Amino acid sequence: MAGYENMFPDVDRINPDYFRYIDRKVDYLNQQGFVVFIEVSRRDASLCLKKYYDWPNSYARFIQYIWSRYQANNVVLSPIHLDIISETVGPGEYNKAIREVMDNYGPPPFGTLLSANANPSTLENWGEPSWVTLQQIGNKREHDSYWYLTEIFHHAPAQPAINGEPYYSGYTDVRGLGGNGYKYGAPGGTEQDARYVRSSPTLKKECRALACAAHGSTPSTVLSGSIPVTGVGRARAAGFCVPGQRASLMYPIIPATAIGA
């Protein structure tokens, strides 16, 4: 925004040095066998972008730029990180920008999967048919949310699915529930943490949350694997399934937020 560049960037202009830096990281991760999940933006940038810029055209141009730059890499592309429906435009507003890209340019030419960090799921947020080719759930954390995977499993047409962001071991975010904190959270490595995530006492404490995510996802048709994100103090469980077929574990995925500038 004019006069507030240190608070909110000029989203109509890119920083070439930044993207050259990210290019090297994405290429390196691909060389090591990782698929990079690249999100165009986080949801809390959308309100200023919509109010002060040419929405949805400006955002559509940025989506197209990111997708065009990385579609030849081994990646999963996402137009938005929509972890909660708060301090953001709604899924329908994002869909305007996404549809503009799809209508003008079509889907990525090499079959790159399209997904989004959703709440509670891409199927709930954008329905069917949509631009999504890799369905995803996340951000509800607990075992009572895994049924969203089962819903995806039974929907047609059949598509792969991922549990992108389940419970984090040690997740005690005080911002939730009106400042009262995340009701199931507990310090990592504690018995309370293990009890909240319904995990096996035979595993090491730091692995129990991941085990829960894996166990909760598998009966809902997803075979899970885990990717530790060093330096962040968290770990993610990710898995894939092809509805109507046996679940199969694909390449490990690391989120782009873990490799940022």
Steps between C-alpha positions, in 0.01 A plus 500: 500500500631847415671650804485172693748290303673379817168369631341359185693447174415614151340178386495611138881472483716195567846482656714303249781439753256334738375259237851416380576407861189281523586341163821359646322357802222337299753350258710368788202343677391332176851360460469347849168334413264750661182635344456865601155629591501862377233739625455827313396697809367477853137594560566804724653695210173487309303780667752773414554348158129506424443850641797682349577306182317377192334189642476231370718594202812593696486182705430289192816639337705402804352148503584461135854628555574252779341209318682578176835533674485168685269273299799323342630410847376205702254699711143527619362846425256687720329836440449574870582394856150508650563355844206679662205694358586815695677826412465403137275517198284193464563191286265641235715811459814291456311293249449810282876542463561128454230471234648798318831314477336174394274668242779707344790254515360159593644263760877445534613331177699217658222370721633666817259434786302796637400515865469736798547499873130505583262524793350251541560363149539604139183308419302698759658835405476475120257219431492286190570551218790732577858574405630266773680184384653404838237518773614598849378528858668678787495742790228325699774294669304229677366152433145636461603672175636201311158426354569779250751259344233232482268749327774568244557126455137447397459807281511481119712538301766309693794720599808464722477652847732620774467578869711812473496646851381284788596537866844632593660337799542770762236721339380738772392807304352747751330701224227244439156474660473864596843508659442188706739295290477191289295264716682179405852645500776421749877543520678256271641182650250493788251231593220754458615570144496129426154457654348787305608355169396141587843356423685183579697499827753265344639775275747765598313800638600734220358257242157448654322792331626385163387147577152629580484691174614191316253275682213744462565546131550136406147378590377801302683361195829690520834328557709754686864592523668776695739781416685663792557873447823580680545834666128555533430258783213333318438206276238435238331179403418465135350216303327421177228273378332432173130448576376159400850355498752394760657792683854561387774717643648739247802730513571677826368854498651801668301823525643810337463684831785287634738612226410869486737786440 
